[in-house]
């Protein structure tokens, strides 16, 4: 009986953990940003983008968005409101620091 309860509890914790929303890296360096397409798709391997002159970018409603790849940029450009809404709902530690300057 105890084993069944323990297994059920572990299973429930696993499901709750998987169902939580993915957050971008909270501590980004000054030359990093979040790829909001990857955040939306829960692709945690590509969330953090090192920003340089070669980084794919797009501007939407006066804000510059950075992407990990040209493919993510194409997806953003096809439906920018979808990803911009997500970005507005979440701010990274770096974004808050930049806003203070």
C-alpha positions in Angstrom: 0.0 0.0 0.0 2.8 2.4 1.0 4.6 1.6 -2.3 1.6 2.5 -4.4 1.1 5.8 -2.6 4.8 6.6 -3.0 4.8 5.8 -6.7 1.6 7.8 -7.2 3.2 10.8 -5.4 6.4 10.6 -7.5 4.3 10.4 -10.7 2.2 13.4 -9.7 5.3 15.4 -8.9 6.8 14.5 -12.3 3.7 15.5 -14.2 3.5 18.8 -12.3 7.2 19.5 -13.0 6.7 18.8 -16.8 3.6 21.0 -17.0 5.2 24.1 -15.6 6.0 26.8 -18.1 9.5 27.1 -19.4 11.3 30.3 -18.3 14.3 31.6 -20.2 17.6 31.8 -18.4 17.0 34.3 -15.6 20.6 35.5 -15.4 21.8 36.6 -18.8 25.1 38.3 -19.5 25.0 41.8 -21.0 25.5 40.3 -24.5 22.8 37.7 -24.2 19.0 37.7 -24.7 16.2 35.1 -24.9 15.0 33.5 -28.1 11.2 33.8 -27.5 10.4 31.4 -30.2 12.4 28.7 -28.3 10.8 29.8 -25.1 7.4 29.3 -26.6 8.4 25.9 -28.1 10.0 24.8 -24.8 13.3 24.3 -26.6 15.5 24.9 -23.6 18.7 24.1 -25.4 18.3 27.3 -27.5 16.7 29.8 -25.2 19.8 31.7 -24.4 21.2 33.7 -27.4 24.7 35.2 -27.5 24.1 38.6 -29.2 26.6 39.9 -31.7 26.6 41.5 -35.2 25.7 38.1 -36.8 22.7 37.4 -34.5 19.4 37.2 -36.4 17.1 40.0 -35.2 13.7 41.5 -35.9 12.0 44.6 -34.7 8.4 44.5 -33.7 6.5 47.5 -32.1 9.8 49.3 -31.5 11.5 46.4 -29.6 14.4 44.4 -31.0 14.1 40.6 -30.7 17.1 38.2 -31.0 17.0 34.7 -32.3 19.1 31.6 -32.1 18.7 30.9 -35.8 17.2 32.2 -39.0 14.5 29.6 -38.7 13.3 31.0 -35.4 13.4 34.5 -36.9 11.2 33.3 -39.8 8.7 31.8 -37.3 8.7 35.1 -35.3 8.2 37.3 -38.4 5.3 35.0 -39.5 3.4 35.7 -36.3 5.2 38.4 -34.2 2.2 39.1 -31.9 2.2 35.5 -30.6 5.8 35.7 -29.4 5.8 39.4 -28.4 2.9 38.7 -26.1 4.9 35.9 -24.4 8.0 38.2 -24.1 5.9 41.0 -22.5 4.5 38.5 -20.0 8.0 37.5 -18.8 11.0 39.5 -18.2 14.5 38.3 -17.7 16.9 39.5 -15.0 18.9 41.2 -17.7 15.9 43.0 -19.2 15.0 44.4 -15.8 18.6 45.6 -15.2 18.7 47.3 -18.7 15.4 49.1 -17.9 16.9 50.7 -14.8 19.7 52.4 -16.8 
